[in-house]
Amino acid sequence: MAENINYSEDSIRSLDWKEHIRLRPGMYIGKLGDGSAYDDGIYVLLKEIIDNSIDEFVMGAGRTIEVSISEHKVSVRDYGRGIPLGKVIDCVSKINTGGKYDSKAFQKSVGLNGVGTKAVNALSANFTVQSYRDGRTKIAEFNKGELIREEAEKDTTQRNGTAITFIPDDSIFRHFRFIPEFVENMIWNYVFLNAGLTISFNGQKYFSEKGLHDLLLKNTDAEHIRYPIIHLKGEDIEIAMTHSQQYGEEYYSFVNGQHTTQGGTHQAAFREAVVKTIRERFKKEFDASDIRASIVAAVSVRVQEPVFESQTKTKLGSLNVGPDGPSVRAFVNDFVKKELDDYLLKNPETADALLKRILQSERERKDIAGIKKLANERAKKASLHNRKLRDCKIHFDDNHERKQETTLFITEGDSASGSITKSRDVMTQAVFSLKGKPLNCFGLTKKVVYENEEFNLLQHALSIEDGLEALRYNNIVIATDADVDGMHIRLLMMTFFLQFFPDLVKAGHVSILQTPLFRVRNKKETIYCYSEEEKQNAISRLGAKPEITRFKGLGEISPDEFGLFIGKDMRLDPVILKEANIHALLEYFMGKNTPDRQQHIVRNLRVEKDDAQTAALKETTEEETAA
């Protein structure tokens, strides 16, 4: 019989604001993470602070923002109006307090809930705010949301504005680190959306003259753009679009300056409007997939009181532009219908190039229609009992609070996949097992995705055949051995994604799993080491000749141990695409054995002083290259 628990008035407890945020951080900032994914919590904290500075710029106050990140410490200084000095503490520590409820002060702001800065405060080991306003300044310092220092107002010669410094709490964000590329990408988006704004990040300045036009130019392979970027601007809406040579569709969508990585009503409206407008312009009922194939577009709208599907604001849920305004769908449709149609009418060369790209997509679709049908039938049969896929119960396209955690591990061989399968979280972690080294698909057409059974089954497991709208896993993790063959498989899988689904990589969904190289232990303690340096530190710590095991492959790690490496302390290296020219990148590393790559190998071949064989190998390689 169950224990009788006394339930009375004493059982009811109210949490104060900081306790609630620290107890349920996911409600405020999404997933926590260690910074290895672009949407991890530490970047949401940074974004919440910068958003406030951006809102000042939008209101015409301050044209420069300074961002500094050193180790784990973040500092943001803007030159806006500054928080009213009498409300400095309330604005960063009193829930539902802020200046953005007054629509006259902040008509089209991102942060409307009075929560963002308070969440940063509560989730930081140290949080300092200083406001400069009309020759006076006030400073306050907090620890995990608790006020620990407050200085009286005093005179200052500093320009108006607000300075905030914070250190995320490492008891919540375990082993966290800021990846500069993620921060840089965030800052680029801010300047693309705010012409005239300069952001300094660790001393380097970021600025854009042409807004979304510059965004597409930076993120698209210039050699493969099929026609000049179409750039359209109106009141509260800006659009840039072109077609390229890549597969799939790629969108960058924003609401009030917030990057809505999961799209929403505005992005869906744009996709629909482009199809409708082009059909009417060319008076032909093109298949929608042919019109949107290889499209690269950026869409930015500003709406009053936006409704997002979560506090992290990654998907717009608003149906209307404002309380009394038109629907988002009608607003975007009307703008695209008029402005895009006018542009194509006035620029016949661009219209002709766009039409040719659509006709090419139509031919390519019909060319692979037969093999695609057969492949889909095979995949459908295989999905009933897909031996390659050990699926999980929650998926990224589900409306579930844990969908951000959904992960697909791509492993080599049955032994590695067996260990992961036995130790995984069956709710959110799935495993796809490769039978060996996959095909090098560089230079091949998408037909190979349907002809190659393994690629086709992987495509269906991810549900990315028609874009990322129905993506089933938020994290695609390549889990291979830390040896030469494992590295080769990583390259082949990255080639597959970059060749046919580059938007998957650009959106930050692909990572590499780090697993320990060594286990160092004595009778009292076991330490797992991911590098030679960590191994030496572990030996020094344990002393007295501890037992050292070198893991040669994932299959050698027991399921019980493997569970330690794919849980809350899982270490991931994100696949970050630094160059827009994907074709040149793949050709260099995955193309035929070019002289340039031979020279790169020769120049970077590692030679140990006591390894005569390696030295002789380098000498022989240099002689062969010279010959």
C-alpha positions in Angstrom: 0.0 0.0 0.0 1.3 3.4 -1.0 2.6 5.7 1.8 0.0 8.2 3.0 1.6 11.6 2.3 0.1 14.6 4.3 -1.1 17.2 1.8 -1.9 20.5 3.5 -1.4 24.3 3.3 2.2 23.7 4.3 2.7 21.7 1.1 2.1 24.7 -1.1 5.2 26.7 -1.9 5.8 29.8 -4.0 9.1 30.2 -5.7 10.5 33.7 -6.2 11.5 34.8 -9.7 15.2 33.7 -9.6 14.4 30.4 -7.9 11.9 29.5 -10.6 14.2 30.5 -13.5 17.1 28.4 -12.0 14.8 25.5 -11.3 13.2 25.5 -14.8 15.7 27.3 -17.0 14.4 25.5 -20.1 11.2 27.4 -19.9 13.1 30.7 -20.4 16.1 29.9 -22.6 15.4 26.5 -24.2 18.0 23.8 -23.9 21.1 24.3 -21.7 24.1 22.7 -23.5 27.8 23.5 -23.3 28.0 25.9 -26.2 28.8 23.3 -28.8 25.4 24.0 -30.6 24.4 27.3 -32.0 21.1 27.3 -30.0 22.6 26.4 -26.7 21.6 28.4 -23.7 24.7 30.5 -23.3 24.1 32.1 -26.8 20.5 32.8 -25.8 21.8 34.7 -22.7 24.1 36.7 -25.0 21.3 37.4 -27.5 18.9 38.6 -24.7 21.4 41.3 -23.7 22.3 42.3 -27.3 18.6 42.4 -28.2 18.1 45.2 -25.7 20.9 47.2 -27.3 19.5 46.6 -30.8 16.1 47.9 -29.6 17.8 51.1 -28.5 19.4 51.4 -32.0 16.0 50.8 -33.7 14.5 53.6 -31.6 17.3 55.9 -32.9 19.6 55.8 -29.9 23.2 54.6 -30.3 24.8 53.4 -33.5 27.6 51.3 -32.0 27.5 48.2 -29.7 30.7 46.7 -28.2 30.7 43.0 -27.4 33.7 41.4 -25.7 34.0 37.7 -24.8 37.1 36.5 -22.9 37.2 32.9 -21.7 33.8 32.7 -19.9 33.1 36.4 -19.4 30.8 38.5 -21.6 30.6 42.3 -21.7 28.1 44.3 -23.8 28.2 48.1 -23.9 25.7 50.1 -26.0 25.3 53.9 -26.4 21.6 54.1 -26.2 19.6 56.1 -23.7 20.6 54.1 -20.7 18.3 52.5 -18.2 16.6 55.2 -16.0 18.8 55.2 -13.0 16.1 54.7 -10.5 15.0 51.6 -12.2 18.3 49.9 -12.9 17.9 47.2 -10.3 14.2 46.6 -11.1 14.8 46.2 -14.8 17.3 43.3 -14.3 15.8 41.7 -11.2 12.1 42.3 -11.1 10.1 39.9 -13.3 7.7 41.4 -15.8 9.3 44.8 -15.4 10.6 46.7 -18.5 10.1 49.6 -20.9 8.7 47.5 -23.7 5.2 47.2 -22.5 4.7 50.8 -23.6 4.2 50.3 -27.4 5.1 54.0 -27.9 8.6 53.5 -26.6 9.3 50.1 -28.3 6.7 49.6 -31.0 8.3 46.6 -32.7 10.7 45.1 -30.2 11.7 41.5 -29.8 11.7 41.3 -26.0 8.2 42.0 -24.8 7.8 39.7 -21.8 10.0 41.5 -19.3 11.9 38.2 -18.8 15.1 38.1 -20.9 17.6 40.1 -18.8 16.2 38.7 -15.6 16.9 35.2 -16.9 20.5 36.1 -17.7 20.8 37.6 -14.2 19.4 34.5 -12.5 21.5 32.1 -14.6 24.8 33.9 -14.1 27.4 33.3 -11.4 28.1 37.1 -11.7 26.0 39.8 -13.3 26.9 43.5 -13.3 24.8 46.3 -14.8 25.8 49.9 -15.1 23.7 52.7 -16.6 25.0 56.0 -17.9 22.4 58.7 -18.3 22.7 62.5 -18.6 26.1 62.7 -16.8 25.2 60.4 -14.0 25.8 56.6 -13.5 24.6 53.8 -11.3 26.0 50.3 -10.9 24.6 47.1 -9.3 26.1 43.6 -9.0 24.3 40.3 -8.6 25.2 36.6 -7.9 22.7 34.1 -9.2 20.1 36.8 -9.2 20.8 38.0 -5.6 21.9 41.6 -5.3 25.3 41.7 -3.7 26.5 45.2 -4.4 24.8 48.5 -5.1 26.6 51.8 -5.5 24.9 55.2 -5.1 24.5 57.4 -8.2 27.5 59.5 -9.1 28.7 61.8 -11.8 30.3 60.5 -15.0 31.8 61.7 -18.2 30.8 58.6 -20.1 28.4 58.7 -23.0 24.8 57.6 -22.3 24.1 53.9 -22.6 24.2 50.6 -20.7 27.0 48.2 -19.9 26.3 44.6 -18.8 28.8 42.0 -17.8 28.0 38.4 -17.0 29.6 35.0 -16.4 27.2 32.1 -17.0 26.8 29.8 -14.0 28.9 26.7 -14.7 26.8 24.6 -12.3 24.0 25.0 -14.9 26.0 25.3 -18.1 28.4 22.4 -17.5 31.9 22.7 -19.2 30.5 25.6 -21.3 32.5 27.5 -23.9 31.7 30.2 -26.4 32.5 29.2 -30.0 33.6 32.4 -31.8 32.0 31.3 -35.1 28.6 31.1 -33.5 28.9 34.5 -31.9 30.3 36.0 -35.2 27.3 34.6 -37.1 24.9 36.1 -34.6 26.6 39.5 -34.9 26.6 39.4 -38.7 22.8 38.8 -38.6 22.4 41.8 -36.4 24.2 44.1 -38.7 22.6 42.7 -41.9 19.2 43.5 -40.3 20.2 47.0 -39.1 21.8 49.1 -41.8 24.0 51.8 -40.2 24.7 49.8 -37.1 28.3 48.9 -36.2 29.0 46.1 -33.8 32.5 45.6 -32.4 33.3 42.0 -31.4 36.6 41.5 -29.6 38.0 44.5 -31.4 36.8 43.5 -34.9 34.1 45.7 -36.5 31.0 44.4 -38.3 28.9 46.6 -40.6 26.6 46.2 -43.6 25.4 48.6 -46.2 22.9 46.6 -48.2 21.3 44.5 -45.4 19.8 41.2 -46.5 21.5 41.5 -49.9 24.8 41.3 -48.1 23.6 38.4 -46.0 22.9 36.3 -49.1 26.2 37.4 -50.7 28.2 36.3 -47.7 26.4 32.9 -47.2 26.1 31.8 -50.9 28.7 30.6 -53.3 29.1 33.6 -55.6 30.2 31.5 -58.5 26.9 29.5 -58.5 24.4 32.3 -58.1 22.2 32.1 -61.2 21.1 35.7 -61.4 21.8 39.0 -59.4 20.2 39.0 -56.0 16.7 40.4 -56.0 16.5 42.9 -53.1 13.1 44.3 -52.1 12.4 46.7 -49.3 9.1 48.0 -47.9 7.7 49.4 -44.7 8.2 46.7 -42.1 9.4 44.1 -44.6 12.6 43.3 -46.5 13.3 40.4 -48.8 16.4 39.2 -50.7 16.4 36.1 -53.0 18.2 34.3 -55.7 18.7 30.8 -57.0 21.9 28.8 -56.9 23.3 25.5 -58.0 22.9 23.8 -54.6 20.2 21.3 -53.7 17.2 22.0 -51.5 15.8 25.3 -50.2 17.6 27.7 -47.9 16.0 30.4 -45.9 17.1 33.0 -43.4 14.0 34.4 -41.7 13.7 37.2 -39.1 11.0 38.9 -37.0 11.8 42.2 -35.4 15.5 41.4 -35.8 15.1 37.9 -34.2 16.5 35.0 -36.2 13.6 32.6 -36.4 15.7 29.5 -37.2 12.6 27.3 -37.3 10.7 29.7 -39.6 7.0 30.3 -38.9 4.1 32.0 -40.5 6.2 34.7 -42.3 8.5 32.1 -43.9 5.6 29.9 -44.9 3.8 32.9 -46.4 7.0 33.8 -48.4 7.4 30.3 -49.8 3.7 30.3 -50.9 3.9 33.9 -52.3 6.9 33.2 -54.5 5.2 30.2 -56.1 2.0 32.1 -56.8 3.8 35.2 -58.2 6.1 33.2 -60.5 3.2 31.1 -61.8 1.2 34.3 -62.6 4.2 36.1 -64.2 5.1 33.2 -66.6 1.5 32.1 -67.0 2.4 28.4 -66.3 1.5 26.1 -63.5 5.0 25.0 -62.5 5.3 22.4 -59.8 6.0 24.3 -56.5 9.1 22.2 -55.9 10.6 23.2 -59.2 10.1 26.9 -58.4 11.7 26.6 -55.0 14.4 24.2 -55.8 17.9 25.8 -55.1 16.3 29.0 -53.8 18.3 31.0 -51.3 16.3 33.7 -49.6 16.2 36.0 -46.6 12.9 37.4 -45.2 12.6 40.0 -42.5 9.4 41.4 -41.1 8.5 43.7 -38.2 5.2 43.2 -36.4 3.6 44.7 -33.3 3.5 42.4 -30.3 4.9 39.2 -32.0 3.8 35.9 -30.7 6.5 33.3 -30.6 6.1 29.6 -29.9 8.6 29.7 -27.0 10.6 32.2 -25.0 13.6 31.4 -27.2 11.7 33.0 -30.1 12.9 30.6 -32.9 9.5 30.2 -34.6 6.9 32.9 -35.2 3.4 32.0 -34.3 1.7 35.3 -34.9 -1.2 35.3 -37.4 -1.5 39.1 -37.7 1.0 41.9 -38.2 -0.5 43.8 -35.4 -3.7 44.0 -33.3 -5.5 45.9 -36.1 -3.2 44.9 -39.0 -3.6 42.4 -41.8 -2.6 38.7 -41.4 1.1 38.0 -41.8 0.2 35.7 -44.7 -1.7 38.5 -46.5 1.0 41.1 -45.7 3.8 39.0 -47.1 1.7 37.8 -50.1 0.7 41.3 -51.1 4.2 42.6 -50.9 5.8 39.8 -52.8 3.1 39.8 -55.5 3.5 43.4 -56.3 7.2 44.0 -55.7 8.6 40.8 -57.1 6.3 40.9 -60.2 7.4 44.6 -60.8 11.0 43.6 -60.4 10.9 40.8 -62.9 9.0 43.0 -65.4 11.6 45.7 -65.2 14.6 43.3 -65.3 13.9 40.8 -68.1 17.4 39.3 -68.0 16.9 38.3 -64.4 13.4 37.0 -65.2 14.9 34.9 -68.1 17.6 33.5 -65.9 15.1 32.6 -63.1 12.9 30.9 -65.7 15.8 28.8 -67.0 16.7 27.7 -63.5 13.1 26.6 -62.9 13.0 24.7 -66.2 16.3 23.0 -65.3 14.9 21.9 -61.9 11.8 20.5 -63.8 14.0 18.5 -66.1 16.1 17.1 -63.2 13.0 16.2 -61.2 11.5 14.3 -64.2 14.9 12.7 -64.9 15.0 11.0 -61.5 11.3 10.5 -61.1 11.5 6.8 -62.0 14.4 5.9 -59.7 12.9 8.1 -57.0 9.6 6.3 -57.0 11.4 2.9 -56.8 13.7 4.1 -54.0 10.8 5.6 -52.0 8.9 2.3 -52.3 12.1 0.4 -51.1 12.5 2.9 -48.2 8.8 2.5 -47.2 9.2 -1.2 -47.0 12.5 -1.0 -45.2 11.0 1.5 -42.7 8.6 -1.2 -41.4 11.7 -3.1 -40.2 14.7 -0.8 -40.9 17.6 -2.7 -39.4 19.9 0.3 -39.9 17.7 2.6 -37.7 17.0 2.1 -34.0 14.5 4.9 -33.7 13.6 7.0 -30.6 10.1 7.9 -29.4 10.2 11.8 -29.6 11.1 13.6 -32.8 12.1 17.2 -33.7 8.9 17.7 -35.7 6.8 16.7 -32.6 5.2 19.3 -30.4 7.1 18.1 -27.4 9.1 20.0 -24.7 12.1 17.7 -25.3 12.2 17.9 -29.1 15.4 20.0 -28.9 17.2 17.0 -27.4 16.4 14.7 -30.3 19.5 13.2 -31.7 20.5 10.7 -34.5 23.9 9.0 -34.0 25.4 7.8 -37.3 27.8 5.0 -36.4 30.2 2.7 -38.3 29.6 -1.0 -37.9 27.4 -3.1 -35.6 29.7 -3.1 -32.5 29.7 0.6 -32.1 26.0 1.0 -32.9 25.3 -1.8 -30.4 27.1 0.0 -27.5 25.3 3.3 -28.3 21.9 1.5 -28.7 22.2 -0.2 -25.3 23.2 3.0 -23.5 21.1 5.7 -25.3 18.0 7.5 -24.0 15.3 5.7 -26.0 13.0 8.7 -25.7 15.3 11.2 -27.6 18.3 9.3 -29.1 18.2 7.2 -32.3 21.0 5.2 -34.0 21.7 4.7 -37.7 24.3 2.1 -38.5 26.5 2.3 -41.6 27.7 -1.0 -43.0 31.2 0.4 -43.8 32.7 3.3 -45.7 29.9 5.2 -47.6 30.3 6.3 -51.2 32.3 9.5 -51.9 29.5 11.4 -53.6 31.4 14.5 -54.5 30.6 15.6 -58.1 27.6 13.2 -58.3 24.1 14.3 -58.9 21.2 13.8 -56.4 20.2 10.7 -58.4 22.8 8.8 -56.3 20.9 9.6 -53.1 18.1 7.4 -54.5 20.3 4.8 -56.2 22.4 4.2 -53.1 20.3 2.3 -50.6 22.2 3.5 -47.6 21.9 7.2 -48.5 18.3 6.8 -49.4 17.4 5.1 -46.1 19.4 7.8 -44.2 17.5 10.5 -46.1 14.2 9.0 -45.1 15.3 8.5 -41.5 16.0 12.2 -41.3 12.9 13.1 -43.4 14.8 15.8 -45.4 13.9 14.8 -48.9 11.8 18.0 -49.3 13.7 20.3 -47.1 14.1 20.8 -43.3 10.5 21.5 -42.5 9.9 17.9 -41.4 13.4 17.2 -40.0 13.0 14.4 -37.4 16.2 15.0 -35.3 17.6 18.3 -34.1 21.1 16.9 -33.8 22.7 14.7 -36.4 25.9 13.3 -34.7 28.6 11.4 -36.7 30.0 8.9 -34.2 33.1 7.1 -35.6 36.3 5.7 -34.2 39.1 8.1 -33.5 41.4 6.5 -36.1 42.2 7.0 -39.8 39.3 5.0 -41.0 36.9 6.8 -38.6 38.2 10.2 -39.8 37.7 9.1 -43.4 34.1 8.1 -42.7 33.5 11.5 -41.1 34.7 13.2 -44.2 32.6 11.1 -46.5 29.5 11.8 -44.4 30.2 15.5 -44.3 30.6 15.4 -48.0 27.2 13.8 -48.4 25.5 16.5 -46.3 27.4 19.4 -47.9 26.8 18.1 -51.4 23.0 17.5 -51.1 21.8 19.0 -47.9 24.1 22.0 -47.1 21.3 23.9 -45.3 21.4 21.1 -42.7 25.0 22.0 -41.9 24.5 25.7 -42.2 21.6 25.5 -39.7 23.9 23.9 -37.2 22.3 20.4 -37.0 25.5 18.3 -37.8 28.2 17.5 -35.2 31.0 15.1 -34.5 30.9 13.0 -31.3 33.9 13.2 -29.1 34.6 10.0 -27.1 37.5 9.5 -24.7 40.8 8.2 -26.0 42.0 7.0 -22.6 40.7 5.6 -19.3 43.0 6.3 -16.4 41.9 4.7 -13.1 43.0 3.3 -9.7 40.9 1.5 -7.1 39.2 4.7 -6.0 38.7 6.9 -9.1 38.2 6.6 -12.8 39.0 9.5 -15.2 38.2 9.5 -18.9 40.6 11.6 -21.0 39.9 13.1 -24.4 43.5 14.1 -25.2 47.1 13.3 -24.3 47.2 16.4 -22.1 44.1 15.3 -20.2 45.8 11.8 -19.8 49.0 13.3 -18.3 46.9 15.5 -15.9 45.0 12.4 -14.8 48.2 10.4 -14.2 49.5 13.3 -12.1 46.3 13.4 -10.1 46.0 9.7 -9.4 49.7 8.9 -9.0 51.2 5.5 -8.1 51.1 4.1 -11.6 47.4 3.9 -12.4 45.9 1.5 -14.9 45.7 3.2 -18.4 43.5 1.9 -21.2 43.6 3.2 -24.8 40.3 3.0 -26.5 41.0 2.0 -30.2 37.3 2.0 -31.3 33.8 2.8 -30.0 33.0 -0.9 -29.9 35.6 -1.4 -27.2 33.7 0.9 -24.8 31.1 -1.0 -22.8 27.5 0.1 -23.0 27.6 1.2 -19.3 30.6 3.4 -19.9 29.2 4.7 -23.2 26.2 6.1 -21.4 28.5 8.5 -19.6 29.6 10.0 -22.9 26.3 10.6 -24.6 24.3 12.0 -21.7 24.3 15.4 -20.1 28.1 15.6 -20.4 28.2 14.7 -24.1 31.0 16.5 -25.9 30.3 17.5 -29.5 32.3 19.3 -32.1 29.9 21.2 -34.4 30.5 21.1 -38.1 30.8 24.8 -38.9 31.0 26.0 -42.5 33.3 29.0 -42.6 33.4 29.3 -46.4 30.5 30.0 -48.8 32.2 28.2 -51.7 31.2 24.6 -50.8 32.1 23.3 -54.2 35.7 24.6 -54.0 36.0 23.2 -50.5 34.8 19.7 -51.4 36.9 19.7 -54.6 40.0 20.4 -52.7 39.5 17.7 -50.0 37.3 15.1 -51.7 38.1 15.6 -55.4 40.7 13.8 -57.5 44.2 13.7 -56.1 45.2 17.3 -57.1 48.8 18.6 -56.9 47.6 21.3 -54.4 46.4 18.6 -52.0 49.6 16.6 -52.4 51.7 19.7 -51.6 49.4 20.3 -48.5 50.0 16.8 -47.3 53.8 17.1 -47.8 54.0 20.5 -46.0 51.9 19.3 -43.0 53.2 15.7 -42.7 54.2 15.3 -39.0 57.8 14.1 -38.5 58.9 12.8 -35.0 62.6 13.3 -34.3 63.1 9.7 -33.3 61.1 8.3 -36.1 63.5 7.6 -39.0 60.8 5.7 -40.9 58.5 8.7 -41.0 61.4 11.0 -42.1 62.3 8.6 -44.9 58.6 8.5 -46.0 58.5 12.3 -46.2 61.7 12.4 -48.2 60.4 9.8 -50.6 57.1 11.7 -51.0 58.9 14.9 -51.8 61.1 13.2 -54.4 58.0 11.6 -56.1 56.2 14.9 -56.1 59.2 16.7 -57.6 59.5 13.9 -60.3 
